[in-house]
Amino acid sequence: MRSSLFAETVEDADWLHLGDEEEIRWTGRPSKFTIALALALAALVTVLGFVASALLAAWTDLPNWATAIPLLVMFAGIGWAIAVYLDWLRLLYVITDEQIYVKHGLISRDVTQTRLDRVQNTAYEQTIPERFLSYGDVNIYTAGTSTEDVTFRSVPDPERVKRTLTQLL
């Protein structure tokens, strides 16, 4: 079986252990809006580094190291964008007929698994900007505790996720 980093679908992931009749009901990651600002800033840094590099290259009396600094800024912007995207990609939420999974990591892995029969209550929260952008947090409370045990942070359409959980319960 392939590792989850290269899995074509969630069902192919080696960390997800589905029972015979168990089906995946919902999968998701945090909303793309949560990384949009960081990606936009990284793109801006990249473009500014490229433009500064092109402008400094036209000046022939500058030392070579001076023209390399904007290129370093440009590559730092590219690196920042890649890091932000990979950080977003490493978090995955899965709801099946019987379990709730929260997976962190791409190469190293931390998977939290909770049986649905332990879930006592669910709730979702949205701030005003989150409601406008249609994402929010889904809190899942399990038996034996008064605090939330699992939180799906910044998921798209949290009301639908909560409704899916409520139907399964």
KEKE-3310 file (N, C-alpha, C; in steps of 0.2 Angstrom, whole numbers, plus 5000, padded with zeros to 4 digits):
npx = (5004:5002:5011:5003:5007:5008:4996:4983:4969:4960:4955:4966:4976:4988:4986:4973:4961:4949:4934:4925:4911:4912:4912:4918:4912:4914:4928:4941:4951:4958:4951:4955:4955:4962:4975:4977:4981:4994:5000:4998:5006:5019:5020:5020:5033:5041:5039:5043:5057:5061:5059:5067:5079:5080:5081:5093:5102:5103:5112:5128:5139:5138:5143:5144:5139:5129:5119:5114:5107:5093:5089:5090:5080:5069:5069:5067:5054:5048:5051:5044:5031:5029:5032:5020:5010:5013:5011:4998:4993:4997:4987:4973:4956:4945:4929:4921:4908:4910:4921:4931:4944:4959:4973:4989:5004:5015:5026:5032:5020:5005:4991:4975:4962:4945:4931:4915:4904:4908:4906:4898:4892:4891:4897:4898:4908:4909:4917:4913:4920:4924:4911:4907:4916:4913:4918:4924:4926:4923:4918:4920:4914:4918:4913:4914:4922:4922:4927:4931:4936:4941:4944:4939:4948:4944:4937:4929:4912:4906:4894:4888:4897:4895:4882:4883:4890:4880:4870:4876:4877)
npy = (4994:5011:5026:5039:5051:5050:5045:5042:5043:5046:5034:5026:5028:5023:5025:5025:5015:5006:4997:4982:4986:4999:5016:5031:5047:5060:5071:5083:5098:5112:5128:5135:5149:5152:5151:5160:5174:5173:5166:5176:5187:5180:5178:5192:5196:5187:5192:5206:5203:5198:5208:5218:5212:5212:5225:5229:5222:5229:5239:5241:5244:5239:5228:5210:5203:5211:5211:5198:5198:5202:5191:5181:5186:5184:5169:5166:5170:5161:5149:5152:5152:5138:5132:5137:5131:5117:5116:5118:5107:5096:5093:5084:5080:5067:5059:5044:5031:5025:5031:5045:5054:5063:5069:5073:5079:5075:5067:5062:5057:5060:5053:5055:5046:5043:5035:5035:5031:5036:5049:5063:5076:5089:5104:5120:5134:5151:5166:5183:5186:5173:5168:5175:5171:5157:5147:5138:5132:5116:5108:5093:5084:5071:5056:5056:5067:5085:5094:5099:5086:5084:5095:5101:5112:5128:5123:5121:5126:5123:5120:5110:5100:5097:5094:5082:5074:5074:5066:5054:5050)
npz = (5000:4997:5004:5014:5009:4995:4991:4981:4984:4999:5004:5000:5009:5021:5035:5038:5044:5038:5042:5037:5032:5033:5028:5021:5026:5026:5021:5024:5024:5033:5028:5012:5013:5025:5022:5012:5013:5018:5007:4997:5002:5001:4987:4984:4990:4982:4969:4971:4974:4962:4953:4958:4957:4943:4940:4947:4940:4928:4932:4930:4938:4950:4964:4962:4973:4977:4968:4970:4981:4980:4972:4982:4991:4982:4981:4994:4996:4987:4994:5006:5002:4998:5010:5018:5010:5011:5025:5027:5019:5027:5037:5039:5040:5044:5043:5046:5045:5058:5064:5069:5062:5064:5056:5056:5048:5035:5031:5043:5056:5064:5071:5076:5083:5085:5091:5085:5094:5106:5105:5112:5110:5099:5091:5083:5078:5072:5068:5063:5051:5047:5045:5034:5025:5024:5033:5048:5065:5071:5085:5095:5107:5119:5128:5145:5148:5150:5142:5125:5114:5102:5088:5073:5065:5057:5046:5029:5027:5041:5047:5039:5041:5055:5054:5047:5056:5066:5060:5059:5072)
capx = (5000:5006:5010:4998:5009:5007:4990:4978:4963:4960:4954:4972:4980:4989:4985:4966:4959:4941:4931:4922:4906:4913:4912:4920:4906:4917:4935:4942:4956:4956:4949:4960:4956:4966:4982:4977:4985:5001:5002:4998:5012:5024:5020:5023:5040:5044:5039:5048:5064:5063:5059:5073:5085:5081:5083:5100:5106:5105:5117:5134:5144:5137:5147:5140:5135:5123:5113:5112:5102:5086:5087:5089:5073:5064:5069:5064:5047:5045:5051:5039:5024:5030:5031:5013:5006:5014:5009:4991:4992:4998:4982:4967:4951:4941:4923:4918:4903:4912:4927:4934:4952:4963:4980:4994:5010:5016:5031:5030:5013:5001:4984:4970:4956:4940:4925:4909:4900:4910:4904:4892:4890:4895:4895:4902:4909:4911:4917:4910:4924:4923:4905:4907:4920:4910:4922:4924:4928:4918:4920:4917:4915:4917:4910:4919:4925:4918:4930:4931:4942:4943:4942:4941:4949:4944:4935:4924:4905:4906:4887:4887:4901:4891:4876:4885:4891:4874:4866:4879:4876)
capy = (5000:5018:5030:5044:5057:5049:5041:5045:5045:5045:5027:5022:5030:5017:5026:5025:5008:5005:4991:4979:4990:5006:5021:5038:5051:5067:5073:5090:5102:5119:5132:5139:5156:5152:5152:5165:5180:5171:5165:5182:5190:5176:5180:5199:5195:5184:5197:5211:5201:5197:5215:5221:5209:5214:5232:5230:5219:5234:5243:5237:5246:5236:5221:5204:5201:5216:5209:5192:5199:5202:5184:5178:5188:5180:5162:5166:5171:5155:5145:5154:5149:5131:5130:5138:5126:5111:5116:5117:5100:5091:5092:5081:5077:5062:5056:5038:5028:5023:5034:5052:5054:5069:5067:5079:5077:5072:5061:5059:5057:5059:5052:5054:5042:5043:5031:5039:5029:5040:5056:5065:5082:5093:5111:5124:5141:5155:5173:5186:5185:5166:5166:5178:5166:5151:5142:5139:5127:5111:5105:5087:5082:5064:5053:5055:5073:5090:5098:5096:5081:5085:5101:5102:5120:5132:5119:5124:5124:5119:5118:5104:5095:5096:5090:5075:5070:5073:5061:5048:5049)
capz = (5000:4996:5010:5013:5005:4988:4990:4976:4987:5006:5005:4999:5015:5025:5041:5038:5044:5037:5043:5031:5030:5035:5023:5022:5025:5024:5022:5023:5027:5034:5022:5009:5015:5030:5019:5006:5015:5018:5000:4993:5004:4998:4980:4983:4991:4976:4963:4972:4973:4955:4950:4961:4953:4936:4940:4949:4934:4923:4934:4929:4942:4957:4965:4961:4979:4978:4963:4972:4987:4978:4971:4988:4993:4978:4983:5001:4995:4985:5000:5011:4999:4998:5017:5020:5007:5015:5032:5026:5016:5032:5041:5036:5044:5040:5046:5043:5048:5064:5067:5067:5062:5063:5054:5056:5045:5028:5031:5050:5056:5071:5069:5082:5081:5090:5089:5085:5099:5112:5105:5116:5108:5094:5091:5078:5079:5067:5069:5058:5045:5045:5042:5028:5020:5025:5037:5055:5069:5073:5091:5096:5114:5119:5134:5151:5148:5150:5137:5119:5113:5095:5085:5066:5064:5051:5040:5025:5029:5047:5048:5035:5045:5061:5052:5045:5062:5070:5056:5060:5079)
cpx = (5004:5006:5005:5000:5008:5001:4986:4972:4964:4959:4961:4977:4981:4988:4977:4964:4951:4939:4927:4916:4907:4915:4914:4914:4909:4924:4936:4949:4954:4955:4955:4961:4961:4974:4983:4981:4992:5004:5003:5005:5019:5025:5022:5030:5044:5045:5044:5055:5066:5063:5066:5079:5086:5083:5090:5104:5108:5110:5123:5139:5143:5141:5142:5136:5129:5117:5111:5107:5095:5084:5086:5082:5068:5064:5066:5056:5044:5045:5046:5032:5024:5028:5024:5009:5007:5011:5001:4989:4993:4993:4976:4962:4947:4935:4921:4912:4904:4917:4927:4941:4954:4970:4984:5001:5010:5020:5031:5023:5010:4994:4980:4964:4951:4934:4919:4904:4902:4908:4898:4888:4894:4893:4900:4902:4911:4911:4914:4913:4923:4916:4904:4911:4918:4915:4922:4926:4922:4921:4916:4919:4913:4915:4916:4923:4921:4921:4930:4937:4945:4940:4944:4942:4948:4942:4929:4917:4905:4899:4886:4891:4898:4885:4877:4887:4885:4870:4869:4878:4869)
cpy = (5006:5022:5036:5050:5056:5045:5045:5047:5044:5037:5023:5023:5024:5019:5026:5017:5007:4998:4988:4983:4997:5010:5028:5043:5058:5067:5080:5092:5108:5123:5135:5146:5157:5153:5157:5171:5179:5170:5171:5186:5187:5178:5187:5199:5193:5189:5203:5209:5200:5204:5219:5218:5211:5221:5233:5227:5224:5239:5239:5238:5243:5229:5216:5202:5205:5214:5202:5193:5199:5195:5180:5179:5184:5173:5161:5166:5164:5149:5146:5151:5142:5129:5131:5133:5119:5110:5115:5110:5095:5089:5090:5078:5072:5059:5050:5036:5027:5027:5041:5052:5061:5067:5073:5076:5074:5066:5058:5060:5056:5059:5051:5051:5042:5039:5035:5037:5033:5047:5058:5071:5085:5100:5114:5131:5145:5162:5176:5185:5178:5165:5169:5174:5159:5145:5143:5133:5122:5107:5099:5085:5074:5062:5054:5062:5079:5095:5095:5091:5082:5091:5101:5110:5122:5128:5123:5122:5120:5117:5111:5098:5093:5092:5083:5071:5069:5067:5054:5046:5046)
cpz = (5000:5003:5008:5009:4998:4987:4985:4979:4995:5008:5004:5005:5019:5033:5043:5038:5044:5039:5037:5028:5031:5029:5025:5021:5023:5025:5021:5026:5029:5028:5019:5010:5021:5028:5014:5007:5015:5011:4996:4995:5001:4991:4979:4984:4985:4970:4965:4972:4966:4951:4952:4958:4946:4935:4942:4944:4929:4925:4934:4934:4949:4958:4964:4967:4980:4974:4966:4978:4985:4975:4977:4991:4989:4980:4990:5000:4992:4990:5005:5008:4999:5005:5020:5017:5010:5022:5032:5024:5022:5036:5037:5041:5040:5045:5043:5047:5056:5068:5065:5067:5061:5062:5053:5053:5038:5028:5038:5051:5063:5069:5076:5079:5086:5088:5090:5091:5106:5111:5108:5113:5103:5093:5085:5080:5073:5069:5063:5051:5042:5042:5035:5022:5021:5028:5044:5059:5071:5079:5093:5103:5115:5127:5139:5152:5147:5145:5130:5118:5106:5092:5078:5065:5057:5045:5036:5027:5035:5049:5045:5039:5051:5059:5050:5051:5066:5066:5058:5067:5080)
residu = (MET:ARG:SER:SER:LEU:PHE:ALA:GLU:THR:VAL:GLU:ASP:ALA:ASP:TRP:LEU:HIS:LEU:GLY:ASP:GLU:GLU:GLU:ILE:ARG:TRP:THR:GLY:ARG:PRO:SER:LYS:PHE:THR:ILE:ALA:LEU:ALA:LEU:ALA:LEU:ALA:ALA:LEU:VAL:THR:VAL:LEU:GLY:PHE:VAL:ALA:SER:ALA:LEU:LEU:ALA:ALA:TRP:THR:ASP:LEU:PRO:ASN:TRP:ALA:THR:ALA:ILE:PRO:LEU:LEU:VAL:MET:PHE:ALA:GLY:ILE:GLY:TRP:ALA:ILE:ALA:VAL:TYR:LEU:ASP:TRP:LEU:ARG:LEU:LEU:TYR:VAL:ILE:THR:ASP:GLU:GLN:ILE:TYR:VAL:LYS:HIS:GLY:LEU:ILE:SER:ARG:ASP:VAL:THR:GLN:THR:ARG:LEU:ASP:ARG:VAL:GLN:ASN:THR:ALA:TYR:GLU:GLN:THR:ILE:PRO:GLU:ARG:PHE:LEU:SER:TYR:GLY:ASP:VAL:ASN:ILE:TYR:THR:ALA:GLY:THR:SER:THR:GLU:ASP:VAL:THR:PHE:ARG:SER:VAL:PRO:ASP:PRO:GLU:ARG:VAL:LYS:ARG:THR:LEU:THR:GLN:LEU:LEU)
# end
